[in-house]
Amino acid sequence: MQDLRGDRLQIMLTPEELSLVDDFRFRHRMPTRAAAIRELLRLGLAAKPIRADGSRSSHYGLFDRGPDGHKPGGDRSQEPE
């Protein structure tokens, strides 16, 4: 069966986020970044649900933004509302 993908999704990643995607890809011997991102989406969607609270898109990065650039993010469930 042919794998059809009709819609294109374009996202912007920081260099640190892209490095994590590439590390995942090579660690799991995946053929492309797209395949790695699809697998990460599958894993993420199978994980525990998150609450939708109207947060901004920038609140969902893998790294916190600070005066010294991006830093690894912590547990998002602990952030004040």
MODELLER restraints for C-alpha pairs under 7 A, 6 or more apart:
rsr = mdl.restraints
at = mdl.atoms
rsr.add(forms.Gaussian(group=physical.xy_distance, feature=features.Distance(at['CA:17:A'], at['CA:62:A']), mean=6.55, stdev=0.5))
rsr.add(forms.Gaussian(group=physical.xy_distance, feature=features.Distance(at['CA:21:A'], at['CA:36:A']), mean=6.89, stdev=0.5))
rsr.add(forms.Gaussian(group=physical.xy_distance, feature=features.Distance(at['CA:22:A'], at['CA:33:A']), mean=6.79, stdev=0.5))
rsr.add(forms.Gaussian(group=physical.xy_distance, feature=features.Distance(at['CA:24:A'], at['CA:36:A']), mean=6.99, stdev=0.5))
rsr.add(forms.Gaussian(group=physical.xy_distance, feature=features.Distance(at['CA:25:A'], at['CA:33:A']), mean=6.56, stdev=0.5))
rsr.add(forms.Gaussian(group=physical.xy_distance, feature=features.Distance(at['CA:25:A'], at['CA:36:A']), mean=5.24, stdev=0.5))
rsr.add(forms.Gaussian(group=physical.xy_distance, feature=features.Distance(at['CA:30:A'], at['CA:36:A']), mean=6.18, stdev=0.5))
rsr.add(forms.Gaussian(group=physical.xy_distance, feature=features.Distance(at['CA:62:A'], at['CA:72:A']), mean=6.55, stdev=0.5))
rsr.add(forms.Gaussian(group=physical.xy_distance, feature=features.Distance(at['CA:62:A'], at['CA:73:A']), mean=5.72, stdev=0.5))
rsr.add(forms.Gaussian(group=physical.xy_distance, feature=features.Distance(at['CA:63:A'], at['CA:70:A']), mean=5.49, stdev=0.5))
rsr.add(forms.Gaussian(group=physical.xy_distance, feature=features.Distance(at['CA:63:A'], at['CA:71:A']), mean=5.04, stdev=0.5))
rsr.add(forms.Gaussian(group=physical.xy_distance, feature=features.Distance(at['CA:63:A'], at['CA:72:A']), mean=4.36, stdev=0.5))
rsr.add(forms.Gaussian(group=physical.xy_distance, feature=features.Distance(at['CA:63:A'], at['CA:73:A']), mean=4.45, stdev=0.5))
rsr.add(forms.Gaussian(group=physical.xy_distance, feature=features.Distance(at['CA:64:A'], at['CA:70:A']), mean=5.43, stdev=0.5))
rsr.add(forms.Gaussian(group=physical.xy_distance, feature=features.Distance(at['CA:64:A'], at['CA:71:A']), mean=5.05, stdev=0.5))
rsr.add(forms.Gaussian(group=physical.xy_distance, feature=features.Distance(at['CA:64:A'], at['CA:72:A']), mean=6.01, stdev=0.5))
rsr.add(forms.Gaussian(group=physical.xy_distance, feature=features.Distance(at['CA:64:A'], at['CA:73:A']), mean=4.95, stdev=0.5))
rsr.add(forms.Gaussian(group=physical.xy_distance, feature=features.Distance(at['CA:65:A'], at['CA:71:A']), mean=6.34, stdev=0.5))
